[in-house]
Amino acid sequence: MASQRVRALIDWCDQHKVILSNITIIDRSAESPTDVSGISVLADSNLAHSDLVAKIPKLSILSRRTSRLLSDIPGSDTNGNDVMELTLVLAYELALGEQSAWAGYLQSLPHEQVPVAALWDENEDEDSQYARLWLQETETARAIRELSTERTISQTISGYYNRVANPILSQAGCKVTLDDFRQAWSLVSSRSFRVDSYHGLAMVPIADAFNHIGENQVHIETDFDVCPICGSLQSCPHDDDQESPGLTEGKTDLENTCDMIMNAPVSTGDEIFNSYDANLPNSTLLARYGFILEGNEHDYVSWDATHLPPSMQGCTLSEELAGIWTEELLNTTSLVYDRRNTPGTSVHTDSTWHARSPTPPHYRINSDGLASVDLWTAAAVCSVKATGGNHLGSISKTSLKELARVQVAVENNEDIDIANIGNLTTACLHLRILANLVQDLCRSRLEGMYKPELSISECGNLLDVSSFLPASISDIFFMAGLGRCQDLPATMVRSRMAVAQALSERATLIACRDGWDDLITSIDETSPD
């Protein structure tokens, strides 16, 4: 039997002509009190590719255009920030409660702040404060910095609330606290969609009920090219000054909808998943959406060029040295990968792709502990410079290709064709320096993380849930200070996600470090006396 929460949502959908086809919405919050939303979508029957499972009229979505707040207050200046504008109107509609035209939809959303990591710095609860510690020197911390400009996300939200939102809301006779506004921002960050050139960013009922997974089976489709002034899908008076060729002929505004379309088959009773964006690592998911995926293959650990060791910062001309790692070499190494792989190609896509589509270099280690071609190239150039090649111009692509071939041969215990190698002793020395540079990067990152003295298994113990739970977060700090890791309660959702993400990155760094250590051992067995 559907919960009251789901029944209210379905009733609202019926009233607003939202059509659901062959799907069931369920509420799992009773089964899992720690679930962020509790709402899931299941298939009522076997669904095939291209099946339509939901048709949502754009008249029913919540955006700055459909909410009455900004139209009721002429001349209100919202500073043109689409995320903040949507947060403003969402906070307003939430504050209206049952008086909101979206009440039946809004009551289905999480009632607490979604645990997006970008907000933890200003949260006063113990869970957020402990979770923040575990973000230290992680990719999630980096993702949060990238979301920020000169100020943190929390500072930006507070500033907008004080300068713009609160005066407008007060004028509308609506009381919204800063905490309420932050909660609305967390919903916008984790659940909004960019709909079209008129609505821009919007909350789309039902579309946000589908949970996220990398290999999704459903996606949203919408006519983006509508009139940016009135939202019409057909030709309109605003086209007189400048024709809008993108407007769809032959469709009425009643057909101006957001459609949820299947892109993969799903069996009866199985959950249907959407994807918020392709190939997102857990660091981004946690920073912006408030959740992580187990075993996310898109995870990585990275460095900016400015955060590489000083000795490597002048060795980052990877584009000029493209094509060192051929597909043949990439398919036989267990230490290097090319991030520029495309769907349907080898995981170790040929690095000559660099030359065809120049992009900024990425100094990364992927979820399997392999170093990116860009990182390898920077370390390789640095190793050659350290042994006498003082100028980048003196380091040829050919010499680095030879170094890559020697590395692969050493990795696989193959005989090295000395005739094609200028000096095997020098090549082995370069490889040793290269390996040490990558290892030093891993060690430095590990040492900067929270509680670096704890082993992987000790960190993992925090995620075990036993019958005994500490009385408070201070007990966990105390136990950690004694070198003993106490289980984190299941209710500490933020802390558990932060520990899991930090643990994953530690495992990645350790795997990379140990892999290059094995190479050094093999070099010792290969290098001539």
ROTI-900974 format. One line per 5 residues: for each residue x, y, z of C-alpha. Coordinates in Angstrom, 3 decimals, m for minus. Layout:
BEGIN
X:Y:Z  ...
This chain:
BEGIN
0.000:0.000:0.000  1.350:3.423:m0.948  2.407:5.716:1.885  0.604:8.998:2.531  3.635:10.778:1.116
3.375:8.905:m2.190  m0.430:9.172:m2.371  m0.217:12.953:m1.983  2.391:13.104:m4.764  0.304:10.943:m7.119
m2.829:13.002:m6.411  m0.892:16.175:m7.194  0.373:14.638:m10.454  m3.186:13.764:m11.477  m4.349:17.314:m10.777
m1.515:18.793:m12.865  m1.813:16.360:m15.791  1.494:14.630:m15.088  1.168:11.269:m16.846  2.890:8.190:m15.397
3.121:5.043:m17.528  3.989:1.566:m16.249  5.871:2.777:m13.172  5.235:2.696:m9.433  6.591:5.211:m6.932
7.443:3.788:m3.521  8.560:5.324:m0.234  11.389:3.438:1.458  11.858:5.904:4.313  9.978:3.623:6.725
12.410:0.797:5.945  15.517:3.012:6.013  15.283:6.068:8.277  18.753:7.180:7.114  17.719:7.216:3.445
18.208:10.715:2.017  14.838:10.821:0.228  13.152:7.435:0.562  11.478:7.822:m2.852  12.218:5.275:m5.591
10.660:4.369:m8.940  9.977:0.758:m9.956  8.896:m0.748:m13.263  5.287:m2.000:m13.321  6.004:m4.128:m16.387
8.899:m5.051:m18.636  10.111:m1.784:m20.148  11.988:m1.440:m23.425  14.287:1.126:m24.969  12.443:4.355:m25.957
9.403:3.627:m23.764  7.831:6.778:m22.305  7.329:6.403:m18.545  6.471:9.979:m17.528  5.214:13.105:m19.304
5.525:16.241:m17.178  3.951:19.470:m18.506  6.296:22.419:m18.170  3.380:24.300:m16.639  3.763:22.000:m13.612
7.483:22.464:m13.011  8.752:24.895:m10.389  10.994:27.645:m11.722  11.494:31.376:m11.350  8.989:31.716:m14.218
6.188:29.619:m12.704  6.378:30.724:m9.068  4.396:33.877:m8.281  7.060:35.249:m5.937  9.072:37.325:m8.399
6.057:38.390:m10.488  4.229:39.571:m7.351  7.164:41.774:m6.351  7.882:44.083:m9.315  11.429:45.285:m9.692
12.912:42.636:m7.439  16.604:42.220:m8.232  17.717:38.605:m7.888  21.230:39.188:m9.288  20.669:36.751:m12.171
22.209:33.718:m10.429  20.043:30.823:m11.623  20.899:28.492:m8.725  20.151:31.176:m6.151  17.006:32.336:m7.955
15.613:28.807:m7.941  16.629:28.419:m4.296  14.744:31.632:m3.533  11.480:30.550:m5.168  11.753:27.018:m3.752
12.290:28.382:m0.225  9.251:30.616:m0.742  6.997:27.786:m1.931  8.177:25.512:0.893  7.349:28.243:3.410
3.829:28.557:1.974  3.160:24.959:2.962  m0.315:23.797:1.943  m0.951:27.179:0.306  1.662:26.469:m2.365
0.474:25.282:m5.758  3.230:22.656:m5.523  2.360:21.445:m2.010  1.648:17.853:m3.048  4.973:17.671:m4.840
7.034:19.550:m2.257  5.935:17.288:0.607  7.582:14.370:m1.239  11.014:16.031:m1.076  13.451:15.423:1.805
12.394:17.472:4.816  15.948:17.811:6.124  18.993:19.342:4.473  20.332:16.999:1.793  23.840:15.974:2.960
25.743:17.756:0.177  29.303:18.164:1.395  29.527:21.764:0.159  27.377:22.813:3.137  29.088:20.914:5.934
31.470:23.732:6.870  28.670:25.874:8.336  26.560:23.059:9.794  26.821:22.928:13.578  25.747:19.312:14.066
28.412:16.849:15.191  27.915:14.607:12.184  28.818:17.394:9.729  31.771:18.578:11.811  33.260:15.086:12.094
32.608:14.412:8.400  34.504:17.588:7.453  37.637:16.270:9.119  37.651:13.227:6.846  37.408:15.400:3.738
40.880:16.793:4.439  43.096:16.461:1.316  40.433:14.490:m0.567  38.980:15.018:m4.022  35.696:16.017:m2.392
37.430:18.956:m0.709  38.833:19.894:m4.092  35.402:19.589:m5.740  33.963:21.932:m3.106  36.709:24.475:m3.790
35.934:24.309:m7.517  32.263:25.071:m6.790  33.367:28.163:m4.887  34.722:31.414:m6.279  36.365:33.853:m3.896
34.135:32.615:m1.075  32.904:29.243:0.114  29.484:27.977:m0.951  28.164:28.617:2.561  29.452:32.197:2.484
27.894:32.753:m0.943  24.538:31.398:0.261  24.612:33.532:3.418  25.529:36.639:1.452  22.737:36.118:m1.073
20.240:35.384:1.679  21.074:38.588:3.571  21.352:40.905:0.558  18.689:39.545:m1.794  16.516:36.683:m0.584
15.486:37.802:2.883  14.364:41.308:1.792  12.271:39.834:m1.047  10.775:37.126:1.160  10.007:39.630:3.913
8.268:41.897:1.400  6.173:38.873:0.382  5.230:38.363:4.037  7.097:35.080:4.195  9.430:34.044:7.026
12.380:31.930:5.844  15.420:31.453:8.073  18.973:31.058:6.792  18.802:27.355:7.705  15.598:27.040:5.664
17.326:28.742:2.746  20.353:26.436:3.001  18.030:23.437:3.001  16.341:24.742:m0.163  19.766:25.242:m1.758
20.649:21.612:m0.978  17.504:20.500:m2.829  18.327:22.672:m5.841  21.921:21.455:m5.896  20.939:17.800:m5.742
17.653:17.614:m7.682  17.233:20.433:m10.230  17.323:20.170:m14.026  18.143:22.689:m16.735  14.887:22.583:m18.683
14.957:25.112:m21.523  15.907:28.636:m22.560  12.856:30.095:m20.789  12.668:28.293:m17.442  16.395:27.673:m17.127
17.049:25.722:m13.940  13.915:24.135:m12.467  12.546:21.557:m10.070  10.865:18.865:m12.176  8.343:16.694:m10.307
8.724:12.921:m10.866  11.955:13.427:m12.835  13.738:13.909:m9.503  12.161:10.770:m8.023  14.481:8.515:m10.039
17.635:7.725:m8.097  21.081:8.055:m9.667  23.401:5.373:m10.956  26.195:5.425:m13.511  24.569:2.869:m15.822
21.181:4.568:m15.936  18.093:3.271:m17.752  16.063:6.479:m18.078  16.787:10.071:m19.056  14.934:13.359:m19.397
14.091:14.832:m22.806  12.798:18.352:m23.357  12.517:20.891:m26.169  15.171:23.374:m25.090  14.699:25.906:m27.905
11.555:27.718:m26.800  10.913:31.437:m26.772  13.167:32.829:m24.022  10.633:35.600:m23.340  7.328:33.740:m23.054
8.332:30.070:m23.182  6.200:29.284:m26.231  7.064:26.146:m28.142  5.431:27.580:m31.267  6.195:30.720:m33.211
5.100:33.763:m31.227  5.057:37.599:m31.488  8.549:37.738:m29.980  9.884:36.133:m33.164  9.114:39.259:m35.224
12.352:41.057:m34.442  14.518:37.999:m34.798  13.418:34.670:m36.166  14.047:31.743:m33.827  14.712:28.746:m36.113
14.976:26.419:m33.131  11.281:26.708:m32.236  9.444:23.486:m32.965  6.734:23.814:m35.603  3.589:21.736:m35.364
3.565:21.304:m31.572  1.178:23.018:m29.192  2.065:24.345:m25.769  0.099:21.429:m24.312  2.866:19.240:m25.740
5.561:21.397:m24.150  6.648:18.752:m21.673  9.595:17.146:m19.962  9.552:13.462:m20.895  11.212:10.586:m19.067
12.336:8.123:m21.737  13.849:4.678:m21.250  17.295:4.189:m22.773  17.731:0.606:m21.560  15.368:m2.291:m20.796
14.182:m2.907:m17.229  12.303:m5.930:m15.895  9.068:m5.810:m13.916  9.670:m4.888:m10.281  13.195:m3.550:m10.813
14.147:m0.019:m9.822  14.634:2.468:m12.652  17.648:4.761:m12.353  18.434:8.111:m13.904  21.860:9.703:m14.258
22.429:13.272:m13.064  25.475:13.502:m15.291  27.748:11.064:m17.083  30.928:9.703:m15.528  30.741:11.629:m12.260
33.224:10.593:m9.554  32.082:10.193:m5.959  33.880:13.406:m5.031  31.481:15.410:m7.215  28.455:13.349:m6.200
29.193:13.978:m2.528  29.997:17.674:m2.961  26.925:18.507:m5.070  24.356:15.743:m4.645  24.913:14.341:m1.161
25.561:10.672:m1.889  28.243:8.290:m3.160  28.183:5.086:m5.198  29.885:1.917:m4.064  32.806:0.962:m6.312
32.501:4.028:m8.573  34.794:3.334:m11.533  34.961:7.055:m12.339  36.760:7.920:m9.097  40.272:9.339:m9.218
42.879:11.218:m7.200  44.311:14.272:m8.939  46.761:17.154:m8.709  46.759:20.615:m10.276  49.950:21.513:m12.094
50.565:24.130:m9.392  50.332:21.460:m6.670  52.863:19.103:m8.213  56.309:19.073:m6.557  58.487:22.012:m7.694
60.769:19.603:m9.555  57.833:18.466:m11.726  56.147:21.814:m12.367  58.441:22.647:m15.266  57.969:19.212:m16.807
54.302:19.309:m17.740  54.386:19.757:m21.524  52.463:16.547:m22.219  50.668:17.862:m25.325  53.981:18.449:m27.085
54.968:14.897:m26.168  51.700:13.248:m27.237  51.606:9.706:m28.552  54.293:8.239:m26.295  51.970:5.574:m24.965
50.573:3.682:m27.938  47.582:1.377:m27.647  49.895:m1.625:m27.721  51.880:m0.349:m24.737  48.781:0.734:m22.818
47.232:m2.709:m23.182  50.288:m4.371:m21.621  50.996:m2.063:m18.673  49.464:m2.324:m15.215  50.724:1.089:m14.098
49.574:3.642:m16.709  46.239:4.505:m18.339  44.886:7.131:m20.730  41.887:9.011:m19.337  40.842:10.083:m22.838
39.122:6.796:m23.581  35.823:6.951:m25.463  32.826:4.603:m25.300  33.366:1.388:m27.201  37.155:1.599:m27.221
39.833:m0.027:m25.143  40.045:1.010:m21.497  43.628:1.971:m22.344  42.732:4.135:m25.340  45.633:5.048:m27.613
47.232:8.237:m26.301  47.682:9.596:m29.835  44.160:10.939:m29.146  45.981:13.860:m27.522  47.104:15.120:m30.895
43.595:14.972:m32.350  41.843:16.833:m29.536  44.090:18.943:m27.309  42.846:19.273:m23.739  44.464:20.498:m20.531
46.641:17.778:m18.982  45.164:15.831:m16.086  47.546:14.549:m13.445  45.527:11.697:m12.016  45.476:8.228:m10.533
42.349:6.288:m11.455  40.261:4.013:m9.245  42.506:1.049:m10.108  45.623:2.887:m8.943  46.992:3.544:m12.444
48.779:6.818:m13.245  47.482:8.920:m16.134  49.605:9.371:m19.247  49.900:13.067:m18.372  51.228:12.295:m14.902
53.636:9.679:m16.266  54.929:12.111:m18.897  55.576:14.856:m16.346  57.433:12.422:m14.069  59.358:10.943:m17.016
60.508:14.353:m18.259  61.517:15.252:m14.711  63.533:12.036:m14.370  65.421:12.737:m17.608  66.126:16.323:m16.537
67.431:15.070:m13.194  70.113:13.024:m14.936  71.495:15.650:m17.263  68.756:16.709:m19.704  68.457:20.235:m18.344
66.276:21.620:m21.113  62.893:20.330:m22.228  63.937:20.864:m25.821  66.641:18.222:m25.444  64.128:15.558:m24.400
62.772:13.832:m27.475  59.521:11.956:m27.869  61.555:9.017:m29.150  63.581:8.778:m25.943  60.423:8.796:m23.820
58.844:6.130:m26.032  61.923:4.008:m25.411  61.499:4.587:m21.674  57.850:3.479:m21.874  58.867:0.326:m23.773
61.529:m0.486:m21.186  58.998:0.007:m18.387  56.494:m2.375:m19.988  59.220:m4.954:m20.575  60.319:m4.720:m16.931
56.713:m4.952:m15.715  56.157:m8.142:m17.701  59.601:m9.685:m17.062  60.355:m9.622:m20.780  63.773:m9.558:m22.410
64.836:m6.043:m23.391  66.181:m5.494:m26.895  69.315:m3.591:m25.935  70.018:m2.788:m29.599  66.989:m0.466:m29.627
67.812:1.153:m26.279  70.522:3.770:m26.115  71.708:2.853:m22.610  69.862:0.316:m20.460  71.539:1.482:m17.257
70.398:5.066:m17.878  66.881:3.929:m18.802  66.613:1.940:m15.564  67.836:4.961:m13.599  65.175:7.133:m15.252
62.515:4.562:m14.405  63.632:4.433:m10.788  63.447:8.241:m10.474  60.060:8.258:m12.229  58.719:5.592:m9.864
60.014:7.472:m6.829  58.331:10.691:m8.000  54.937:8.995:m8.354  55.383:7.263:m4.995  56.291:10.556:m3.330
53.105:12.123:m4.697  51.066:9.292:m3.197  52.860:9.452:0.165  52.471:13.222:0.390  48.725:13.030:m0.279
48.298:10.199:2.238  50.193:12.118:4.915  47.944:15.158:4.412  44.731:13.214:4.950  42.911:13.002:8.272
44.342:10.407:10.693  47.106:9.232:8.301  48.418:6.875:10.971  45.317:4.684:10.724  45.480:1.643:8.477
42.911:0.806:5.825  41.396:m1.857:8.068  41.214:0.531:11.036  39.424:3.117:8.902  37.144:0.394:7.613
36.202:m0.511:11.177  34.482:2.871:11.449  31.965:1.723:8.856  31.064:m1.481:10.691  27.816:m1.179:12.611
27.745:m3.186:15.827  25.239:m3.462:18.631  27.292:m1.027:20.729  27.147:2.604:19.693  29.090:5.464:21.332
27.114:7.920:23.405  28.268:10.874:21.330  30.699:12.036:18.692  33.137:12.974:21.462  33.400:9.280:22.301
34.493:8.618:18.719  37.140:11.352:18.927  38.353:9.896:22.242  38.606:6.362:20.874  40.390:7.605:17.752
42.857:9.465:19.968  43.722:6.165:21.622  44.336:4.623:18.213  41.134:2.589:18.438  38.399:3.119:15.876
34.841:2.939:17.146  32.001:2.127:14.773  30.075:5.092:13.378  26.305:4.866:13.963  24.179:4.382:10.857
22.490:7.707:11.657  25.772:9.571:11.049  25.164:9.596:7.309  27.593:12.415:6.484  30.456:10.973:8.510
30.003:7.511:7.064  30.069:8.845:3.499  33.118:10.998:4.233  35.006:8.077:5.783  34.031:5.790:2.897
35.262:8.316:0.345  38.513:8.977:2.219  39.020:5.230:2.599  38.534:4.702:m1.140  41.102:7.377:m1.984
43.589:5.945:0.514  43.214:2.523:m1.079  43.776:4.060:m4.529  46.930:5.877:m3.418  48.306:2.812:m1.660
47.626:0.606:m4.692  49.473:3.083:m6.920  52.387:3.438:m4.497  52.762:m0.328:m4.121  52.534:m0.902:m7.876
55.486:1.379:m8.513  57.334:m0.234:m5.620  56.972:m3.562:m7.423  58.432:m1.925:m10.531  61.464:m0.754:m8.543
61.985:m4.317:m7.315  61.834:m5.558:m10.909  64.271:m2.824:m11.989  66.753:m4.051:m9.376  66.544:m7.511:m10.910
66.865:m6.170:m14.475  69.388:m3.348:m14.255  72.942:m4.315:m15.261  75.643:m3.912:m12.618
